[in-house]
Amino acid sequence: MDLISLIKARRSVRLYSEEPIKDEELEILLEAARWAPTGANLQPWHFIVVRDENTRKEISKYAKFFFFKSSHVGNAPCIIVLCYEKEKSRFGIYDVTLAGGNILLAAESIGLGTCWIGAFDEKKIKELLQIPENVSVVALITVGRPKEKPTAPPRIELEKIVHYETWSNVKRKSFSDNFLKSGPLSIFRKLIKYVSI
């Protein structure tokens, strides 16, 4: 699969089989993470691999957005906790995020499913995993063999989010495309075409 197809095929998977992740598969993901770019090549990251069932269940208790728990976290056979040393780089959060993106794509390339978890109680996670005070937790990534393949969510069209040179310079569809083909005047255009036949 080419890279663009791989990017488009990746989904956030929340339903996994109980089959464990192989060591060689895990190494592929972590090696992909290690090769992500970092500011000044400082590489401030650390990755904690959690496969113990009891620990995963405990992590799941603290993976929530307000009152909404990410219950699937404890059901994934593997969780990768993404961290960075705060004093090593003030850009560590970006470096680790790039590494996490590599993990997501590497997993997709070998048939594994993943889900990025950004809402969690960092203090509780740090206590549970004995993470030092000088280390920040950026995200959790669940990893497993997918039992589902979610459909692609809608994406905003490029012409609505891409700017050229300045914010105000946006490549939009022409007036006729936007207004005559799909806007209120589209009926008028069709009527003229019908009358002229």
ChimeraX attribute file (.defattr): number of C-alpha atoms within 10 A of each C-alpha:
attribute: neighborCount
match mode: 1-to-1
recipient: residues
	/A:1	8
	/A:2	7
	/A:3	10
	/A:4	8
	/A:5	9
	/A:6	13
	/A:7	14
	/A:8	10
	/A:9	16
	/A:10	22
	/A:11	19
	/A:12	18
	/A:13	22
	/A:14	23
	/A:15	20
	/A:16	21
	/A:17	13
	/A:18	14
	/A:19	11
	/A:20	13
	/A:21	16
	/A:22	8
	/A:23	8
	/A:24	9
	/A:25	15
	/A:26	18
	/A:27	11
	/A:28	15
	/A:29	23
	/A:30	20
	/A:31	15
	/A:32	19
	/A:33	26
	/A:34	20
	/A:35	12
	/A:36	18
	/A:37	15
	/A:38	20
	/A:39	13
	/A:40	8
	/A:41	10
	/A:42	13
	/A:43	20
	/A:44	21
	/A:45	25
	/A:46	18
	/A:47	19
	/A:48	13
	/A:49	15
	/A:50	17
	/A:51	17
	/A:52	11
	/A:53	14
	/A:54	11
	/A:55	14
	/A:56	19
	/A:57	16
	/A:58	15
	/A:59	24
	/A:60	21
	/A:61	17
	/A:62	20
	/A:63	25
	/A:64	18
	/A:65	13
	/A:66	9
	/A:67	7
	/A:68	9
	/A:69	15
	/A:70	18
	/A:71	16
	/A:72	16
	/A:73	29
	/A:74	21
	/A:75	21
	/A:76	31
	/A:77	21
	/A:78	23
	/A:79	27
	/A:80	23
	/A:81	20
	/A:82	22
	/A:83	23
	/A:84	24
	/A:85	19
	/A:86	17
	/A:87	11
	/A:88	14
	/A:89	19
	/A:90	13
	/A:91	16
	/A:92	23
	/A:93	22
	/A:94	16
	/A:95	23
	/A:96	27
	/A:97	18
	/A:98	17
	/A:99	25
	/A:100	27
	/A:101	16
	/A:102	20
	/A:103	26
	/A:104	25
	/A:105	23
	/A:106	24
	/A:107	23
	/A:108	18
	/A:109	18
	/A:110	12
	/A:111	13
	/A:112	19
	/A:113	28
	/A:114	29
	/A:115	21
	/A:116	19
	/A:117	19
	/A:118	15
	/A:119	17
	/A:120	22
	/A:121	16
	/A:122	16
	/A:123	13
	/A:124	15
	/A:125	20
	/A:126	16
	/A:127	11
	/A:128	13
	/A:129	13
	/A:130	9
	/A:131	15
	/A:132	10
	/A:133	11
	/A:134	10
	/A:135	17
	/A:136	20
	/A:137	24
	/A:138	21
	/A:139	20
	/A:140	25
	/A:141	22
	/A:142	27
	/A:143	29
	/A:144	25
	/A:145	21
	/A:146	20
	/A:147	13
	/A:148	14
	/A:149	14
	/A:150	14
	/A:151	9
	/A:152	11
	/A:153	7
	/A:154	6
	/A:155	6
	/A:156	8
	/A:157	9
	/A:158	11
	/A:159	11
	/A:160	11
	/A:161	11
	/A:162	13
	/A:163	14
	/A:164	9
	/A:165	8
	/A:166	7
	/A:167	9
	/A:168	8
	/A:169	10
	/A:170	15
	/A:171	13
	/A:172	15
	/A:173	11
	/A:174	9
	/A:175	10
	/A:176	12
	/A:177	12
	/A:178	14
	/A:179	13
	/A:180	16
	/A:181	15
	/A:182	11
	/A:183	13
	/A:184	11
	/A:185	14
	/A:186	16
	/A:187	13
	/A:188	13
	/A:189	12
	/A:190	13
	/A:191	11
	/A:192	11
	/A:193	10
	/A:194	9
	/A:195	7
	/A:196	7
	/A:197	5
